[in-house]
């Protein structure tokens, strides 16, 4: 019965993560992913040049997430928004279930492992959603689990499984670059352990590192197995150095710890480094290397929070358990388990049934709420009524639009209308993004962007600086306005 109670407790942990991730779809890029998936399925081809915008039509587009987009569209066509919410919540839960298994091997008590995983999950919540990045979350969790167990000399499935997973990863999301980086960090960590600890001979260390070197070569070679070929090798580096993405995508900036969404990350950072400091067990230099690199990446860009969390949760669980077992808390946990195992069967059975029923009720209610809120959430975040006006009245294009609305407009208006800009900042480049910002924010040169591009319709938020300027400009007419959006058309 004690074993069944523990398994039920693990189930409850996963239910909490699943329910927390089952939220309405709010990612503005979701819509152009959905349209791209539809395009690929309809044409049975992956686009290599832009098809959605006016200004960059025909320019290079590295469609690195094509398989994710086909998957998203396939699920949407069969199961709708509710199906997408469920499937991606399962992906997120699976990633943390793998992390929990790592924590469970290092911390003997499920309460400790569960606390570490829930804290890691809370830290990554700002990045959750129906988005291709969730495939990177899951595959990174698998890579970290395999490589961590390998570096600890634990019995495990063959690390060669990571090579075919790399083929899948490179076609799902540009986060595939993390795979080879993790392998390099693991090799470096083994050498660092040997250099600083001298517990094994160099021959033994090299015997462990050599398969990883071959695995690295296989994974790097596997990267080219995608529709973009060798071009994909340079794409992640171009993305990381793009100033345009830093300007318009908050997720690429450093975490804002004044934002309540990042309080979970702050707690995870404090808890992990506190556990390492208080534990009598010393972390291996190789472990600290991976932790330091992922922590640096996280503090540089909030987009990397999930990778740090996956690394940190295992160390938090392991060293928290070491600290607890050296104090009275460890004895209290042992005694509580002993009392539980000696307790009467009937009350425990009733308690387990109640706990299971409560967990299932949370799942059902959470999913119903998320699906029910989807239309309301979409109407509040995107210009649904304004799009209906455009479809009915057919004002002239080209169009100037909000950056975060570009994806939604692609889904609703393509191919009748093309957008000025959308979430594919890599397609537009730094110069065009800066031009959009100057126009949108009403800088002194704001007219130039509209006149030079021949813009005839402007669809923006009512409180945008450009909206205030156009209201006072006799050359533009306000033809639609509600709480979410305003439409201006150029007078003939």
KEGU-808177 format. One record per atom (N, C-alpha, C): residue in three letters; x, y, z. Coordinates in pm, whole numbers, plus 50000, padded with zeros to 5 digits. Atoms other than C-alpha are relative to their C-alpha. Layout:
! KEGU-808177
ALAXYZ
...
! end
This chain:
! KEGU-808177
UNK500834987950000
UNK500005000050000
UNK500865012650000
UNK499104988549999
UNK502905023450071
UNK500505002949859
UNK499554998150137
UNK504185017449718
UNK498935006249914
UNK501084994350080
UNK500775024949570
UNK499765014550037
UNK500164986049958
UNK500545056949777
UNK501065008749935
UNK498934992250063
UNK503885068149642
UNK499745002049852
UNK500314998650142
UNK502865060949285
UNK498875010049979
UNK501094990450009
UNK499685080549345
UNK500515014250021
UNK499434986949976
UNK501725109249481
UNK500725005249875
UNK499344996250125
UNK503835109349163
UNK498955004449898
UNK501094996650092
UNK500605109848962
UNK499455013950032
UNK500514986849960
UNK499395140049161
UNK500985010949957
UNK499004990250045
UNK502685158249091
UNK499825002949851
UNK500144998350144
UNK502225152348719
UNK498685006749964
UNK501294993650024
UNK498565162548736
UNK500115015250021
UNK499834985749973
UNK499575195948887
UNK500725006849884
UNK499284994250114
UNK502045202048602
UNK499115000349877
UNK500885000650116
UNK499555190748338
UNK498935010950007
UNK501074990149985
UNK496805213048477
UNK500565014249986
UNK499394986850013
UNK499165242648507
UNK500335003749857
UNK499644997350139
UNK500175238948143
UNK498795000449908
UNK501225000150082
UNK496595234348016
UNK499335013650005
UNK500494986350004
UNK495945270847940
UNK499595003649858
UNK500364995650135
UNK494315289047647
UNK501245003849919
UNK498884996850089
UNK496585294547347
UNK500125015149988
UNK499784985550004
UNK498075329547371
UNK501225004049921
UNK498774996850073
UNK501355327347178
UNK499655006249865
UNK500364993650128
UNK501075352346889
UNK500574992849878
UNK499425007350113
UNK503315330346672
UNK499234987349966
UNK500755012350026
UNK500915300946702
UNK499275000649867
UNK500884998950116
UNK498775314346419
UNK500774998249869
UNK499275002250124
UNK501475316146153
UNK500594986049995
UNK499625014250000
UNK502715281946264
UNK498854991549945
UNK501175007650044
UNK499185269046208
UNK499795001649849
UNK500174997750144
UNK498925285145864
UNK501134993249921
UNK498895006750069
UNK502385272045766
UNK499774985149991
UNK500315014250003
UNK501395236945865
UNK498944996849898
UNK501065002050099
UNK498245240145656
UNK500575001049858
UNK499394998150133
UNK500295252645360
UNK500834987849961
UNK499155011550029
UNK502775223745385
UNK499164987749968
UNK500875011550025
UNK500005197945406
UNK499295001449865
UNK500754997950124
UNK498075213545115
UNK500894998749876
UNK499114999950117
UNK501075217744883
UNK500984988450000
UNK499035011049983
UNK503145188345013
UNK501425004749969
UNK498664994250018
UNK506185211045008
UNK500305009550114
UNK499554990949895
UNK508205230745261
UNK500475012949935
UNK499584987450064
UNK508525267745167
UNK501435003850041
UNK498644995249974
UNK512055281445141
UNK500125015149982
UNK500044985450012
UNK511065317345061
UNK498715004950063
UNK501154994449930
UNK508625340345233
UNK498785000749908
UNK501254999650075
UNK505005337745119
UNK498935008450068
UNK501044993749918
UNK503185357345391
UNK500075015250004
UNK499864985649980
UNK504525392945383
UNK500055007549868
UNK499924991450118
UNK504415421945141
UNK501445004049970
UNK498694994150019
UNK507895435645196
UNK501104989749977
UNK498955010250012
UNK509885403145213
UNK499564988349914
UNK500515010750085
UNK507885382544965
UNK501104994949907
UNK498985006150085
UNK510255358244791
UNK501384999750060
UNK498685000349936
UNK513165364045031
UNK500174987050079
UNK499715012749934
UNK514845335545216
UNK499224998550130
UNK500665003849875
UNK512865318445490
UNK500454986050037
UNK499555013049951
UNK514525290445683
UNK498894994050084
UNK501175005749932
UNK511465269945778
UNK500464988550088
UNK499335010249917
UNK513235251746059
UNK499034992350089
UNK500965006749912
UNK510065242146250
UNK498894992949920
UNK501025004950092
UNK508235226445956
UNK499274987750055
UNK500645012149950
UNK507585192946126
UNK499085003150119
UNK500874995549892
UNK506195209946438
UNK498735006249945
UNK501154993150058
UNK503925230846219
UNK499024990249935
UNK500885010550055
UNK502605200346034
UNK499284992750114
UNK500605006649883
UNK502005183746372
UNK498905008650060
UNK500994990849942
UNK500195214446508
UNK498755000549914
UNK501174999250087
UNK497965217146204
UNK499244986849998
UNK500665013050000
UNK497255179646202
UNK499134998050122
UNK500785001349877
UNK496135179746565
UNK498825009549998
UNK501084990150005
UNK494105211446512
UNK498874995549907
UNK501035004150096
UNK492315197346207
UNK499144988650054
UNK500735011549948
UNK491315165846396
UNK499325003150133
UNK500484998349863
UNK490865177746756
UNK499745014550040
UNK500284986149968
UNK490675215646743
UNK500925005750106
UNK499184993449899
UNK492025239547005
UNK500144991450125
UNK499945008549881
UNK491135215947289
UNK501014988949986
UNK499035010650023
UNK493175187947135
UNK501435005150007
UNK498664994249993
UNK496195210847093
UNK500415002850143
UNK499694997149860
UNK496005221947456
UNK500354987150074
UNK499745012849933
UNK495845185547575
UNK501334994249956
UNK498795006450051
UNK498635172847349
UNK501255007250048
UNK498794992749958
UNK501095200547433
UNK500154999950152
UNK499885001849855
UNK500265197847804
UNK500624986550032
UNK499395013249981
UNK501175161047776
UNK501495000449968
UNK498574998750031
UNK504485170247610
UNK500765006350116
UNK499354993349886
UNK505325193947895
UNK500074990750120
UNK500035009349886
UNK504265168348156
UNK501014988849981
UNK499035010650028
UNK506375141347987
UNK501425004750027
UNK498654994749975
UNK509445163848001
UNK500315000250148
UNK499744999449856
UNK509045168548375
UNK499854986450067
UNK500015013749947
UNK508165132048434
UNK501384993849985
UNK498625004850017
UNK511595123548290
UNK500915006650102
UNK499214993049898
UNK513105150248516
UNK499734994250139
UNK500345005949869
UNK511245135048813
UNK500714986650019
UNK499315012949989
UNK512725100748739
UNK501475002050035
UNK498614996849963
UNK516205116248754
UNK500085004050146
UNK500004995449860
UNK515395133549081
UNK499744988550096
UNK500385011149913
UNK513865101949223
UNK501174990550024
UNK498825008649982
UNK517085082349165
UNK501015006450095
UNK498994993049920
UNK519125109049345
UNK499495003650138
UNK500594996949870
UNK516715117349629
UNK499034988750034
UNK500735012349970
UNK515265086849803
UNK498535002450028
UNK501394997649962
UNK512035103649909
UNK499265007649891
UNK500734993350108
UNK509345113349654
UNK499595014250033
UNK500354986149965
UNK508435144649854
UNK501105009649954
UNK498864991550034
UNK511915158749796
UNK500115001249848
UNK499944999850146
UNK511995148749428
UNK498845008149943
UNK501174992850050
UNK508475162049377
UNK500115014950021
UNK499814985749974
UNK509285195349541
UNK500955006149898
UNK499024994750095
UNK512325199849316
UNK499405001449861
UNK500584999750134
UNK510395191448999
UNK498915010749990
UNK501044989850003
UNK507425213649089
UNK500605014049998
UNK499344987050002
UNK509785242549156
UNK500615002649863
UNK499484998650135
UNK511515236148824
UNK498905003149900
UNK501134997550090
UNK508145235148650
UNK499495014350017
UNK500464986349975
UNK507075267848816
UNK500935010249934
UNK499044990850061
UNK510265284248689
UNK499825001049849
UNK500125000250146
UNK509515274148330
UNK498625003949949
UNK501384997150044
UNK505815283348322
UNK499905011449900
UNK500134989250100
UNK506395316248131
UNK500284995549857
UNK499665004650136
UNK507705295847835
UNK499034989549948
UNK500915010750041
UNK504845270247823
UNK498995005149897
UNK501054996650094
UNK502225269447551
UNK499984990449884
UNK500085007750123
UNK501185254347222
UNK500975006349902
UNK498944994050079
UNK504435261947045
UNK501094989649975
UNK498975009950032
UNK507285242746877
UNK501084998750108
UNK498975000449898
UNK509605251447166
UNK499774988750101
UNK500285010849905
UNK507865224747377
UNK500624986749956
UNK499285011850046
UNK509435198047157
UNK501465000650047
UNK498644998549948
UNK512825212147255
UNK500064997350149
UNK500075002949857
UNK511775210547620
UNK500054984950025
UNK500055014549982
UNK510965173447590
UNK501304993449957
UNK498795006450050
UNK513995163947380
UNK501225004050083
UNK498904996049910
UNK516345184247602
UNK499954991950129
UNK500145008249879
UNK514955165447903
UNK500544986049977
UNK499495013350032
UNK515715132447730
UNK501525000249989
UNK498544999050015
UNK519255143247632
UNK500675001550135
UNK499384997649869
UNK520035156247981
UNK499934987550086
UNK500135012349921
UNK518715124248141
UNK501014989549956
UNK499055010050051
UNK520775101447915
UNK501445003850036
UNK498624995949980
UNK523965121747945
UNK500365000850148
UNK499744999549856
UNK523645127048321
UNK500234986050056
UNK499835013849953
UNK523205089948384
UNK501294994049948
UNK498755005150055
UNK526115082248154
UNK501195005350078
UNK498884994249927
UNK528415106248338
UNK500084995050144
UNK500015005649864
UNK527355090448670
UNK500274985050002
UNK499715014450012
UNK528205055248546
UNK498794991650037
UNK501195007649968
UNK524605044048592
UNK499584991449881
UNK500555008350106
UNK522955016148398
UNK498885007749930
UNK500944991950076
UNK520865031148120
UNK499884994249860
UNK500075003850142
UNK519635025847763
UNK501195005849924
UNK498854995750078
UNK522245030747493
UNK499905014849964
UNK499964985850036
UNK523305066847434
UNK499875001949849
UNK500084998650146
UNK523245059347060
UNK498585003549955
UNK501374995950034
UNK519465065147068
UNK499935015149978
UNK500054985550012
UNK520305102247087
UNK500245004749856
UNK499734996150139
UNK521525102846725
UNK498725000749916
UNK501274998450075
UNK518135094646564
UNK499085010650059
UNK500794989349941
UNK516495118046814
UNK500455013749949
UNK499514987350054
UNK518725145646677
UNK499395002849863
UNK500664998150130
UNK517245139946330
UNK498595005450020
UNK501344995249970
UNK513795144546477
UNK500045014450050
UNK499924986949936
UNK514855174946681
UNK500275011149899
UNK499624989450094
UNK516425194246392
UNK498855003749908
UNK501164997150083
UNK513145192046201
UNK498825005550079
UNK501074995049915
UNK511025202746497
UNK500235014250048
UNK499764986949938
UNK512755233446641
UNK501495003249997
UNK498594995950007
UNK515965253746623
UNK500744997850131
UNK499335003549876
UNK516655244246984
UNK500854987549989
UNK499175011950022
UNK518325213346835
UNK501475002850030
UNK498594996749975
UNK521635232046876
UNK500414996650142
UNK499685003549863
UNK521415224347247
UNK500504985750012
UNK499605014049992
UNK521875187047180
UNK501514998249993
UNK498545000950005
UNK525505188747058
UNK500705007650112
UNK499394992449890
UNK526245215347321
UNK500004991850128
UNK500065008449880
UNK525105191747598
UNK501024988649994
UNK498995010650015
UNK527315164147459
UNK501405005550024
UNK498694993649978
UNK530315187747448
UNK500215003050148
UNK499884997049858
UNK529615198747806
UNK500234987250081
UNK499805012649928
UNK529415162347919
UNK501434994949982
UNK498605004050025
UNK532765154047754
UNK500945008850081
UNK499154990649924
UNK534325185347906
UNK499894997450148
UNK500195002949859
UNK532825176548242
UNK500764987750045
UNK499235012049966
UNK534385141748240
UNK501495003250012
UNK498594996149995
UNK537785156748163
UNK500285009150120
UNK499834991049885
UNK537285183648428
UNK500004992150131
UNK500015008649881
UNK536405157248688
UNK501354993050017
UNK498705006949992
UNK539585138348603
UNK501105009750040
UNK498944990349975
UNK541705169848612
UNK500005004850145
UNK500094994249867
UNK540425182248948
UNK499864989750111
UNK500235010049896
UNK539455150549133
UNK501004988649997
UNK499025010850018
UNK541925124748996
UNK499534986850062
UNK500535012549943
UNK539645096049100
UNK500214988249906
UNK499785010550099
UNK540155076348778
UNK501225003449917
UNK498894997750091
UNK543025071848540
UNK499505006749873
UNK500414993550124
UNK543045091348217
UNK499504989949899
UNK500455010550092
UNK542685058948025
UNK498534996650025
UNK501385003249967
UNK539435051548211
UNK499075011649958
UNK500804988450039
UNK538155086948153
UNK499835000549848
UNK500084999850145
UNK538985085047784
UNK499114988849948
UNK500885011150039
UNK537215051547761
UNK498545004350010
UNK501374995049985
UNK534075069247885
UNK499715011449903
UNK500234988350084
UNK534555100447674
UNK499994996649851
UNK499885003150143
UNK535365083547344
UNK498654997249933
UNK501315001750064
UNK531805070847273
UNK499235013149985
UNK500674987050011
UNK530555106047343
UNK500555008049883
UNK499434993050115
UNK532955119847084
UNK499404994849869
UNK500645005750118
UNK531575095846825
UNK498535004149992
UNK501404995749997
UNK528045104546934
UNK499885014549953
UNK500004986050041
UNK528855141546888
UNK500135001149848
UNK499814999750145
UNK530085135146534
UNK498734995549929
UNK501245005050061
UNK526945115146453
UNK498885010350008
UNK501064990149983
UNK524645141946593
UNK500225012249912
UNK499704988550086
UNK526415170146409
UNK499714996449855
UNK500285004250137
UNK526185150146087
UNK498504998749975
UNK501445002050015
UNK522515142346151
UNK499265013249980
UNK500664987050010
UNK521705179546164
UNK499665003649856
UNK500224996250140
UNK521955182545784
UNK498814992749939
UNK501135007650052
UNK519055157945742
UNK498705007650024
UNK501184991549989
UNK516405184845703
UNK499785006949866
UNK500274993850132
UNK514725203545412
UNK500905011749967
UNK499134988550025
UNK517115233045453
UNK501464996149981
UNK498665004750025
UNK520235211545426
UNK501045006450090
UNK498894994549924
UNK523535226945534
UNK499695014050054
UNK500344986449955
UNK521895261245574
UNK499605000350146
UNK500485000349862
UNK520515250145910
UNK501125001550101
UNK498894999349905
UNK523995249346067
UNK500235014350050
UNK499734986149960
UNK524355287146069
UNK498785006950057
UNK501234993249959
UNK520725295246146
UNK499945003050150
UNK500084996849857
UNK520865291846529
UNK500915011450042
UNK499074989349963
UNK523895314846547
UNK499495013549951
UNK500584987550049
UNK522185341146331
UNK498865004450089
UNK501124996849911
UNK519145339246556
UNK500495005750132
UNK499504995649870
UNK521175343146874
UNK500615013949994
UNK499344986950011
UNK522965374146741
UNK499105010649938
UNK500914990550063
UNK519885390946594
UNK499585010950098
UNK500434988749918
UNK519345425546740
UNK498505002549986
UNK501434998150021
UNK515865426146589
UNK499194991950099
UNK500735008349906
UNK514725397346806
UNK500105005550142
UNK499844994249867
UNK516125414147115
UNK499085012050019
UNK500804987949989
UNK514125445647036
UNK498514997050013
UNK501455001950008
UNK510705430746970
UNK499504987450070
UNK500445012449935
UNK510665396547143
UNK500505000150144
UNK499614999049859
UNK510645399247523
UNK500714987550048
UNK499455012849955
UNK511515362447563
UNK501494998949973
UNK498575000450031
UNK514935368647409
UNK500825008950094
UNK499294991449906
UNK515785394147678
UNK500254992750131
UNK499745005849868
UNK517065387148029
UNK498704999550081
UNK501225000849918
UNK514405376048281
UNK499805012550084
UNK500354988349918
UNK512635404748455
UNK499494994950134
UNK500385005649871
UNK512595394448819
UNK499005008850076
UNK501094992149944
UNK510175422848897
UNK498654994749952
UNK501225006050054
UNK507635403448690
UNK499664987550083
UNK500365011849919
UNK505715378148907
UNK500214986749928
UNK499825012450075
UNK506055352448627
UNK501384993850023
UNK498645005049984
UNK509785349548700
UNK500404997950146
UNK499685002749860
UNK509535345549077
UNK500344985350021
UNK499655014249991
UNK509615307849028
UNK501454997649963
UNK498595001250038
UNK512955311248850
UNK500915005250110
UNK499194994649890
UNK514305333149131
UNK500094990050115
UNK499995010149893
UNK513285306949389
UNK500844987949962
UNK499205011650043
UNK514835279049182
UNK501495003150008
UNK498594996149991
UNK518125297849156
UNK500484999950145
UNK499614999249859
UNK518215305149529
UNK500024986350065
UNK500085013249938
UNK517135270049629
UNK501124990949954
UNK498975008950053
UNK519605252349401
UNK501375003450058
UNK498674996449952
UNK522675271949503
UNK500084999150153
UNK500015001949855
UNK521625271049870
UNK500184985350034
UNK499855014349976
UNK521275233249857
UNK501424995449975
UNK498605003550029
UNK524715230249698
UNK500935004950111
UNK499144994449895
UNK526205252549968
UNK499834992650133
UNK500285006249870
UNK524535234750263
UNK500274985050003
UNK499815014550005
UNK524995198950145
UNK501444996250033
UNK498665005049971
UNK527925179150281
UNK500614992849880
UNK499525006850120
UNK528175161449948
UNK500455010349898
UNK499474990550098
UNK530325179549696
UNK499534996349861
UNK500375002250139
UNK528995183549346
UNK501264998349916
UNK498865002050089
UNK531305171449072
UNK500245012649917
UNK499724988350085
UNK533065198748870
UNK499234999649869
UNK500755001150125
UNK531385185348556
UNK498555004150017
UNK501384995949973
UNK527945189948713
UNK499905015150014
UNK500024985549981
UNK528785225348818
UNK500215007349869
UNK499794993850131
UNK529995232948466
UNK498695001149923
UNK501274999950073
UNK526655223248309
UNK499025009850067
UNK500884991049926
UNK524775241948584
UNK500375014649973
UNK499564986250021
UNK526875273348536
UNK499695004849859
UNK500254996050139
UNK526545273548158
UNK498525002449976
UNK501444998250020
UNK522765268848163
UNK499475011850082
UNK500414988349921
UNK522405294748442
UNK500375012949927
UNK499584988350077
UNK524395319748235
UNK499085002249881
UNK500904998850115
UNK522235312247930
UNK498645005150042
UNK501314995649950
UNK519085317348138
UNK500015014750036
UNK499934986049960
UNK520205350548282
UNK500225009249879
UNK499834992450123
UNK521075361747928
UNK498715001149923
UNK501265000250075
UNK517745351647775
UNK498994991250072
UNK501055007549930
UNK514495340947940
UNK499574987749923
UNK500395011450083
UNK513975316947652
UNK500714987150045
UNK499205011649959
UNK516605293847808
UNK499674995150141
UNK500345003849863
UNK514915290648148
UNK499774985050014
UNK500355014249990
UNK513635255648075
UNK501234991250008
UNK498805008450002
UNK517115241748007
UNK500735000550134
UNK499414999049866
UNK518485255248334
UNK499184992150101
UNK500875006949904
UNK515475241548522
UNK500194984949993
UNK499815014550015
UNK515985206548380
UNK501314995350063
UNK498715003449938
UNK519615206748496
UNK499945002050151
UNK499974996249859
UNK518985223548831
UNK499154990950088
UNK500915007749915
UNK516095201748953
UNK500684987650058
UNK499345012149950
UNK518245170248980
UNK501015003450109
UNK499044996049898
UNK520995188349172
UNK499305004950126
UNK500784995449885
UNK518415205049395
UNK499484988250080
UNK500535011849931
UNK516805171549476
UNK501114992250071
UNK498915008049943
UNK520095153449534
UNK500605006550124
UNK499314993549889
UNK521705179149761
UNK499035004250111
UNK501004997849894
UNK518475187649944
UNK499834987250081
UNK500145012849930
UNK518115150650026
UNK501224997250088
UNK498785001849919
UNK521745149150144
UNK499955008650124
UNK500104991049884
UNK521145179150369
UNK498954994950099
UNK501095004549913
UNK517865164950504
UNK500404987750079
UNK499635012449931
UNK519295130750587
UNK501035002250110
UNK499024996949895
UNK521985147150800
UNK499385008150114
UNK500694992549896
UNK519355164651015
UNK498764992550045
UNK501175006749944
UNK516225156051209
UNK498894997849898
UNK501065001450100
UNK514045160750903
UNK500044986249935
UNK499905013250060
UNK515395128750754
UNK499404989450090
UNK500585009549905
UNK514475109651070
UNK498485001450004
UNK501454997849999
UNK511005125451067
UNK499344993849878
UNK500555006050120
UNK510425114550707
UNK499994984850010
UNK499965014549983
UNK511545079150789
UNK498904995350095
UNK501045003949904
UNK509215077951089
UNK498615001449941
UNK501324998150062
UNK506295091850888
UNK499704988849903
UNK500195011250090
UNK506815064750626
UNK499704987250077
UNK500235011949920
UNK506975038350896
UNK498584999950056
UNK501374999249949
UNK503715050651052
UNK498994997449889
UNK500925002050112
UNK502095051050710
UNK499924985349963
UNK500005014250038
UNK503155015250634
UNK499344991450106
UNK500595007949892
UNK501915003350973
UNK498525003450022
UNK501384995749980
UNK498565021450945
UNK499014989949944
UNK501055009050045
UNK495255004650875
UNK499785001649850
UNK500145000450144
UNK494504994750520
UNK498805008249951
UNK501234993650046
UNK490945008150492
UNK500115015349992
UNK499884985350010
UNK491645044950581
UNK500945004349888
UNK499064996250106
UNK494615045450344
UNK499374998149863
UNK500675002450127
UNK492545030550065
UNK499015011249969
UNK500964989150019
UNK489835056650116
UNK500725013049964
UNK499244987850026
UNK492415084350126
UNK500555000049857
UNK499465000850136
UNK494015072149802
UNK498925002349895
UNK501114998250094
UNK490655070449627
UNK499585014649995
UNK500384985849996
UNK489785105649741
UNK501055008649929
UNK498924992350063
UNK493175118649631
UNK499984998349849
UNK500075002650143
UNK492855101949290
UNK498805007249938
UNK501204993250051
UNK489315115449245
UNK500215015049993
UNK499724985749997
UNK490455150249342
UNK500915003949885
UNK499054997150108
UNK493355148849094
UNK499304999649865
UNK500705001150127
UNK491115137248809
UNK499005011449981
UNK500934988850008
UNK488555164048891
UNK500735012849961
UNK499204988250035
UNK491285190548870
UNK500315000049851
UNK499685001050142
UNK492295177748526
UNK498795003749914
UNK501204997750080
UNK488735177748391
UNK499575014750006
UNK500434986149986
UNK487855211948531
UNK501015009549934
UNK498994991650062
UNK491165226748417
UNK499905000249849
UNK500125000850145
UNK490735214448061
UNK498735007049952
UNK501254993450040
UNK487115225948043
UNK500155015250006
UNK499814985549986
UNK488115260448167
UNK500885005349886
UNK499094995350104
UNK490995263247918
UNK499325000549864
UNK500685000450130
UNK488895252847619
UNK498905010649993
UNK501084990149999
UNK485995275147723
UNK500545014249988
UNK499434986650002
UNK488285305247764
UNK500715003349869
UNK499234997650122
UNK489985300947425
UNK499395011049912
UNK500564989350085
UNK487525322247221
UNK500125013850066
UNK499904987249929
UNK487505349447488
UNK501435005150000
UNK498594996249999
UNK491295349247515
UNK500455005149864
UNK499634995850135
UNK491675351847138
UNK499425013849969
UNK500644987250027
UNK489205380747116
UNK500655011450078
UNK499384989649917
UNK491015399447396
UNK501425003249956
UNK498594998150035
UNK494515395247254
UNK500225003349853
UNK499824998350143
UNK493935397246881
UNK498815007649940
UNK501054991450057
UNK491895419946649
UNK498944992149923
UNK500985008650066
UNK489095395146576
UNK498935008149927
UNK501064992050063
UNK486405421346509
UNK500555008349884
UNK499394992250108
UNK488775442546300
UNK500224991449876
UNK499815009150113
UNK489575412346084
UNK498674997349930
UNK501315002050060
UNK485875406046031
UNK499615012249914
UNK500254987950077
UNK485575442345916
UNK500774999749868
UNK499175000650120
UNK488425437745669
UNK499444990049900
UNK500555010350088
UNK486915405745530
UNK498695004649934
UNK501284995350055
UNK483575423245482
UNK500165011949907
UNK499894987450075
UNK484715457345353
UNK501125000049897
UNK498895001450095
UNK487915447345170
UNK500745013249974
UNK499214987950025
UNK489925479545224
UNK501294996649925
UNK498845002150086
UNK492945484244998
UNK501244996650083
UNK498705003149941
UNK496375470445082
UNK501085006349913
UNK499355006949889
UNK499375470145153
UNK499555005050138
UNK500434997649864
UNK498735468845526
UNK501235002150090
UNK499024998549891
UNK500805481445821
UNK499324994950126
UNK500665006549887
UNK500115460746131
UNK500904999050122
UNK499255002849877
UNK501145454146490
UNK500854987549982
UNK499095011550010
UNK504095430346520
UNK499354987450057
UNK500545011949933
UNK502305406946762
UNK498724995049936
UNK501225004350068
UNK499225405446538
UNK500294993749865
UNK499685004850133
UNK501065394946224
UNK499614985449979
UNK500325014250012
UNK500655357646288
UNK498504997749989
UNK501465001550002
UNK496925360946357
UNK499445004649865
UNK500474995050130
UNK496445381446038
UNK500344990149889
UNK499645010250098
UNK498305354745840
UNK498984988750001
UNK500975010949990
UNK495905328345970
UNK498645004049945
UNK501354995950036
UNK492765348845908
UNK499915005849858
UNK500124992350123
UNK493615369045595
UNK500774994449880
UNK499235005350113
UNK496195350145385
UNK499144990149922
UNK499094992750090
UNK496265347345084
UNK499445013349947
UNK500604987650051
UNK493905377245027
UNK500825012350039
UNK499184988949951
UNK496105400245236
UNK501324994350050
UNK498705003349942
UNK499785398745319
UNK500355010550106
UNK499714991349885
UNK501245414045635
UNK501235008549975
UNK498794991650000
UNK503795441345691
UNK501104993050077
UNK499035006549913
UNK505495421745968
UNK499284989850086
UNK500565009949907
UNK504955391646193
UNK501144994650087
UNK499045004949902
UNK506805370646451
UNK501274994149946
UNK498785005550060
UNK509425358046206
UNK501035011149982
UNK499054988850006
UNK511935385146293
UNK501234996549919
UNK498825004150078
UNK514695364746129
UNK499765002249851
UNK500314997750142
UNK512905368245793
UNK500125014849965
UNK500064985750030
UNK512545406045819
UNK501345007050019
UNK498704993949981
UNK516005414445949
UNK499955012550088
UNK499914989049906
UNK517205441946180
UNK499515013249941
UNK500324986950058
UNK516755471045938
UNK498505002149988
UNK501444998650017
UNK513105464345861
UNK499275000650134
UNK500614999649867
UNK512245457746226
UNK500195013950061
UNK499764986549948
UNK513855490946322
UNK499125010349929
UNK500894991050075
UNK511865508246047
UNK498574998850052
UNK501355002049944
UNK508645492846182
UNK499885006950136
UNK500034993749868
UNK509515504546535
UNK499925015149989
UNK500004985450016
UNK510205540146416
UNK498635005049957
UNK501334996050047
UNK506855541646236
UNK498964997850109
UNK501015003549898
UNK504815524346508
UNK500085009350121
UNK499824991849881
UNK506295545346787
UNK499935015049971
UNK500194985950034
UNK505725578146602
UNK501275008250004
UNK498754992550006
UNK509375587946562
UNK499915010749889
UNK500094989150099
UNK510095619446351
UNK499894995149856
UNK500025005150138
UNK510495597546040
UNK498824990749975
UNK501065010050008
UNK507215579146090
UNK499275000049866
UNK500694999550130
UNK505675591245762
UNK500784992549891
UNK499185005950106
UNK508585578045558
UNK499684985249982
UNK500265014350010
UNK507845541845643
UNK498684996949931
UNK501315002150062
UNK504215545145534
UNK499995004349853
UNK500034994950137
UNK504815566045220
UNK500904991949907
UNK499065007150086
UNK507865547945087
UNK499524985949967
UNK500495013650023
UNK506175514045126
UNK498614999849936
UNK501304999550065
UNK502915526144973
UNK498874994450086
UNK501005005749909
UNK500895516345282
UNK498665007249981
UNK501334994350019
UNK497145521345232
UNK499034996550113
UNK500845003549884
UNK495745505245548
UNK500914997850120
UNK499255001649875
UNK496995506445909
UNK499094993450102
UNK500755007449898
UNK495785481346170
UNK500894998850124
UNK499174999549881
UNK497205488746515
UNK499135001350125
UNK500724998349875
UNK496265491846881
UNK499575014750016
UNK500494986249987
UNK494195522846972
UNK500935009250077
UNK499134991349919
UNK496775535147223
UNK501415001249943
UNK498674998750061
UNK499765532346986
UNK500265014549963
UNK499644986250034
UNK501645564646919
UNK499595003249857
UNK500374997750140
UNK501025560546546
UNK498505002749988
UNK501454997750006
UNK497255558846609
UNK499665014550033
UNK500254985949963
UNK497325592946779
UNK500385009449887
UNK499564991450111
UNK499245607946487
UNK499064999049881
UNK500885001750116
UNK496945593446222
UNK498625006250024
UNK501294993549970
UNK493845606346402
UNK500045015049966
UNK499854985650026
UNK495225641546348
UNK500435002949857
UNK499504998450137
UNK496325635645988
UNK498834999449903
UNK501124999450094
UNK493845646145719
UNK500134990149886
UNK499805009550109
UNK495365621345477
UNK499554985950035
UNK500425013349958
UNK494065591945680
UNK498615000650063
UNK501375000649948
UNK490545581545776
UNK499844988050093
UNK500305010749906
UNK489505561246080
UNK498704993349957
UNK501205007050050
UNK487105534945947
UNK499504989350095
UNK500445010149902
UNK486965510846240
UNK500805002050128
UNK499294999449872
UNK487755511746611
UNK499174993050106
UNK500595005849880
UNK487015490646917
UNK501084999950108
UNK499045000049890
UNK488825483247244
UNK501344994049960
UNK498795007550034
UNK491375460747073
UNK500795006349886
UNK499304996050121
UNK492155476746739
UNK499345012249936
UNK500504988950080
UNK491775506746511
UNK500544998349858
UNK499615001150140
UNK491875507046131
UNK499935013949937
UNK499954987850078
UNK492975536945927
UNK500244996449853
UNK499735001950142
UNK492825538745548
UNK500415013349941
UNK499514987750062
UNK494615563645328
UNK498925005749909
UNK500974993550087
UNK492345588945163
UNK500565000549858
UNK499565000050140
UNK492485588344783
UNK500645013349965
! end
